[in-house]
Amino acid sequence: MHILRPQFRMEEQAALQFAAERGFGVLVASDAQGPRGSHVPFILVRRDDHAVAQVHLTARNPLVELADGVRRFLLIVSGADCYVSNDWYSSVDNVSTWLYEAVHLSGVGYLRELGDNRAHGDKLLAVSEARLPKQPWSLASMEPAKREQMLSAIRVIDIVVDQIEGQSKLNQHKIDADHVAVANQLARSENSASRQLASKMRSLRPHLAYDFPNSVDG
């Protein structure tokens, strides 16, 4: 990831937290035909002082055979993004831009044994179900034969992360008047991603006067 400005860079722990909270990304690796990618849910775990991104794919996915313990994988985790028009700024001679948050996690991919599928499924469901305001659902609730059929159709890959890159591009380099003007515009948007970023911009400079409440991301 090319970090546009130093002030946009996420610290590694903040980047890992961002990725863990998102829990969904694009997994990419290359074979002789070029890059291959799949959209995947994932969980982050710690192992031997390394972050490990654990994903699962259908057994027939071409990425499965690339997880040979040598080849590198890239997991791209995107957050909210929004367009900013050049006439939203308070000062003149700005240019239009795009605000966003994203994290890249990369490392070598290792294919797990089939016997590890159930443990992965239990962990992924526990994390995902915890995000919902309801009693968690688990694999134990499934009819056993159906559960085993489903689990046998997937393969689990561990990406042992050795490079963490995160970028939170929220106009940190702009003057206060421009920062507030753009945040106010985003807060009035019908787009929820724009409102989420407006709240994050406000949290960066909470002492300034904005036209919207502390949280507008609903």
Helices and strands as residue ranges (DSSP letters): G 6-8, H 12-22, E 24-31, E 34-47, E 50-58, G 64-66, E 68-84, G 86-88, E 97-111, G 114-116, H 117-129, G 139-141, H 144-152, E 154-169, H 176-187, H 192-204
